[in-house]
Amino acid sequence: MTIALSVIAGLAIGIGFIVVFATIMPFSSTSNVIQKDHFISLTIRGLKATYNIGEAVNFSVNQKGGGCAFPDIWIENTMGNKVWSANSLSNALLCPSIEDKTQFEMEWTPGVASDYPRMNETGQYFVVAKFDSDSVRQGFRVN
């Protein structure tokens, strides 16, 4: 009988802790939900609607927020195949030092004038910039 009462008391105390813990946790500043420590807004700038075959496709990607987090930047065809991608390593060296990641803003210009992407086939293409789940996609045509 004493063992049964001890087990019942132990279960009651355990359930009490669970109820108290479940009640307090939603109001706690610590959460078990994984949240992004950044907010990023990406915008493609300077992309023309139409280019000629072999013409330099000059554009930039504006990033607001997120700190020095170079987005993946590429050009894909209508089949979704990457036909060009930016080299992130060289641009990462240009990042300014900033404490508040929400205040970060950077204009990423893929390549330099001598190596801007050039499409050698006519058709529809898309510039894509992506970081984590944040992305932007803008189309252009090559005649």
C-alpha positions in Angstrom: 0.0 0.0 0.0 2.9 2.4 0.8 4.6 1.7 -2.5 1.3 2.3 -4.4 0.8 5.7 -2.6 4.4 6.6 -3.4 4.0 5.8 -7.1 0.7 7.7 -7.2 2.3 10.7 -5.4 5.3 10.6 -7.8 3.0 10.5 -10.9 0.9 13.4 -9.5 4.1 15.5 -8.9 5.4 14.7 -12.3 2.1 15.6 -14.0 2.1 18.8 -11.9 5.6 19.8 -13.2 4.5 19.1 -16.8 1.4 21.3 -16.4 3.4 24.1 -14.8 6.2 23.8 -17.4 3.7 23.8 -20.3 2.0 26.9 -18.8 5.1 28.9 -18.2 7.0 28.0 -21.5 4.8 30.0 -23.9 5.6 33.2 -21.9 9.3 32.4 -21.5 11.8 34.4 -23.6 13.5 31.2 -24.6 11.8 29.3 -27.3 12.4 25.9 -28.8 11.2 27.1 -32.2 14.1 27.7 -34.5 13.9 31.3 -35.8 16.0 32.9 -38.5 18.5 35.3 -37.0 18.2 37.4 -40.1 15.8 39.0 -42.4 16.8 39.3 -46.0 15.3 41.2 -48.8 16.7 40.6 -52.3 16.1 42.8 -55.4 17.5 42.4 -58.9 18.5 45.7 -60.4 19.6 46.9 -63.8 18.5 43.8 -65.7 17.1 44.8 -69.2 14.1 43.0 -70.7 16.0 42.1 -73.9 19.6 41.4 -74.8 21.3 40.5 -78.1 23.3 37.3 -78.5 26.7 37.8 -76.9 25.8 41.0 -75.2 27.0 41.4 -71.6 24.1 40.8 -69.1 25.0 43.4 -66.5 22.9 43.5 -63.4 23.2 43.6 -59.6 21.5 42.1 -56.7 20.6 44.3 -53.7 20.6 42.6 -50.4 19.1 44.2 -47.3 19.5 42.5 -43.9 21.2 39.3 -43.0 24.7 40.5 -42.6 27.4 39.4 -45.0 25.6 36.4 -46.4 26.3 36.4 -50.1 23.3 35.0 -51.9 23.6 32.4 -54.6 23.2 34.1 -57.9 22.7 32.3 -61.2 21.1 32.5 -64.6 18.9 29.6 -65.8 17.1 28.7 -69.0 13.4 27.9 -69.3 14.2 24.2 -68.5 15.6 25.3 -65.1 19.2 24.4 -66.1 21.9 26.8 -64.7 23.8 28.3 -67.6 25.9 30.7 -65.5 26.6 31.2 -61.8 28.3 33.9 -59.8 31.5 33.4 -57.9 30.6 34.2 -54.3 34.1 34.0 -52.8 35.5 37.1 -54.4 32.5 39.2 -53.5 32.5 38.0 -49.8 35.8 39.9 -49.3 34.0 43.2 -49.9 31.6 42.9 -46.9 31.6 45.8 -44.5 31.7 45.0 -40.8 28.4 45.7 -39.1 27.0 44.6 -35.8 23.2 44.9 -36.5 22.5 42.4 -39.3 19.1 44.1 -40.0 21.0 47.3 -41.0 23.2 45.5 -43.5 22.9 46.5 -47.1 25.1 45.4 -50.0 24.9 45.6 -53.8 26.3 42.4 -55.3 27.5 42.8 -58.8 28.3 39.4 -60.3 31.6 39.6 -62.3 33.4 42.5 -63.7 32.9 44.1 -67.1 35.3 41.6 -68.8 33.4 38.6 -67.5 29.8 39.5 -67.2 27.6 36.6 -68.3 26.8 36.5 -72.0 24.1 34.3 -73.6 25.1 32.7 -76.9 21.6 31.3 -77.7 18.3 33.0 -78.2 15.5 32.4 -75.8 14.1 33.2 -72.4 16.4 33.2 -69.3 16.0 34.0 -65.7 18.3 35.6 -63.1 17.8 34.0 -59.8 19.2 35.2 -56.4 18.6 33.0 -53.4 19.6 32.9 -49.7 18.0 30.2 -47.5 14.3 30.4 -48.3 14.5 34.0 -49.5 14.7 34.3 -53.3 13.9 36.5 -56.2 13.7 35.6 -59.9 13.5 37.9 -62.9 13.3 37.1 -66.6 14.9 38.5 -69.7 15.0 37.6 -73.4 17.9 37.1 -75.7 17.3 37.8 -79.5 
